[in-house]
Amino acid sequence: MTVTKDSHKLKPVLKKSDPNASKSVTLKRTVSIKVVVTDKFKDYMNFELENGFKFTRTRMEAIDAQINLPTIQPVVREKLILEKSQLQESLQDLAQRKASLQGLVLNSFFMQGQIDGFVTVNVGDNLYEKLGGMEIVIRDGVVEEIVAVGSQFSMSPQ
């Protein structure tokens, strides 16, 4: 929609009856990534968590070495102490994630996260359906299913 100088009313750029109605726009939407829990998935996540533990501990050891230097400035020491505190919180978070990973039941679903996806919208499309939820189901890293999650405004039955 555009605003004209002559009035403060919004006027549509394209209407359904327009000959240019075939124009489209690409919009961003959120796509959920759902994983089927398998032994391979658990092994992969354990590997990733262990790498997180190693990196965090290595950084904390480096901070300890820097903090103990006699020439370190007080402002730098304070920043390092703050960073070490944040890293300790990260270790606790990693430990909680590892514990919850052990409790996952095989063949159940685990919501791994969300990514941005894009959808093309044309004049006449149901925007709610186009921007509605989308899930990608994966098993051992392979896309198994792509599922449109219905909107309450969906024109087709779910």
Secondary structure, 3 states (H helix, E strand, C coil): CEECCCCCCEECCCCCCCCCCCCEEEEEEEEEEEEECCHHHHHHHHHHHHHHHHHHHHHHHHHHHHHCCCCCCHHHHHHHHHHHHHHHHHHHHHHHHHHHHHCCCCCCEEEEEEEEEEEEEECCCCHHHHHCCEEEEEECCEEEEEEECCCCCCCCCC
